[in-house]
Amino acid sequence: MNQTRYFSPLRRLLAAAGLGALALAPVASQAEYPDKPITLIVSAAPGGTTDIAARLIAQPLARALNQTVVVENKPGASGSIAAQALTRAAPDGYTLLLQYSGYQVITPLITPNLPWDPIKDFSPVANVLSAPQVVVVRPSLPVKTLKELVAYAKAHPGELNYASSGNGSLQQVATELLNQMAGTKITHIPYKGTGPALNDLLGGAVDMTITTPPPLLGQIAAGKLRALAVTGKTRLPSLPDVPTAAEAGYPDLVVSSWFAMYAPANTPKAVVDKLSGEIEKIMRTEEFRKKAAEQGAEAEYMGPEALGKYTREELVRWKTVVDNANIKAN
């Protein structure tokens, strides 16, 4: 377990408690949320985009709330370890979850008898980051565009393969969506994490992957990977010469990972609204937006209602892809 503490400035000294103050204590306690440290559970190991999103928001949130925020990494079981930890927590706003969209909306679709429900067990707070995927290939593969990749795959059926961080990952689902759109049969090679998958791609053992920008940008800049397309609606400032999938001829290949904060179900609305409001203010600052862009991501805020609606829509959208590709859990 990896923990990091972010300490807020010293809190105001409380006035001496009198009889009248004691009588008003319950009201004051609600108004002063939070009055103790907050734990922010992260569903991934340190270093990935989920962890980056958590740490980007934890520091300014601690300052805004004038309270300690503890980042606690609980990776494993495709997000289920972290999700179950949240469902066991008291719904009081002192335990939160920074969740990766692949775990929130893909894991429930491919895992039978999952002990948590992505809608019923969570109170949406806010979306923190969104990041498109980037289609990358090994430089020795004789393709320079997405259309050339599709043509090569069709000319060499069953020969090309792609790496992912595991069965049910958004990397797999995004590439299977491309297979379905283009009529190709690029073979899936699952790994236990993005790191091992990229290592084999860099070593030439696999041909391609589709994943988020943070672990790719340095390798693309060094010429160790070739970027063919970005699956967002617009080009990335960090990859200005790489076309969108729509520009490359595949307008429906729009795949974005999102990294959102949730509280346990039945957390008081006032607490959720306070958290969401402070996060919105942070995300609108130039400093936060710049840090997000440096990671190849976007500070795309969604409040509780919008995030809840979007979560439900994503579950419906990806069910079709998962069913058509017969994707199963490990």
Number of C-alpha atoms within 10 A of each C-alpha: 7 11 14 14 17 18 16 18 12 10 10 7 6 6 7 6 10 9 8 8 13 10 11 11 13 10 10 12 11 12 12 10 18 19 15 12 18 21 20 26 26 30 28 26 18 18 11 15 25 25 22 20 26 26 21 18 19 24 18 20 21 20 16 16 20 20 21 23 27 21 24 24 23 22 19 12 15 24 20 20 15 24 30 16 16 23 21 11 15 14 19 17 23 20 22 27 28 30 26 26 22 22 23 24 24 25 24 22 21 19 15 10 7 13 12 15 14 19 16 11 19 23 24 26 30 28 27 28 28 24 27 25 27 30 27 24 26 22 19 11 14 11 17 15 19 22 16 14 19 19 14 17 20 17 11 13 12 12 13 19 16 23 28 28 21 20 22 25 22 27 28 26 22 25 25 25 22 19 17 14 12 15 13 21 20 22 19 20 16 20 16 11 16 20 15 15 23 24 13 16 22 18 12 15 15 21 22 30 28 28 30 27 23 19 17 21 19 12 15 17 13 9 12 17 22 24 28 23 26 32 29 22 17 14 18 22 12 15 17 10 12 20 22 26 27 17 16 18 12 17 13 13 22 17 24 22 21 23 25 27 29 27 29 27 18 15 18 14 13 13 20 21 15 16 23 22 16 14 24 19 14 21 24 13 11 10 10 18 17 15 15 22 17 15 19 24 27 21 23 19 21 21 21 22 13 14 20 20 13 14 19 13 12 15 19 13 12 19 17 13 16 20 12 12 15 10 20 14 16 11
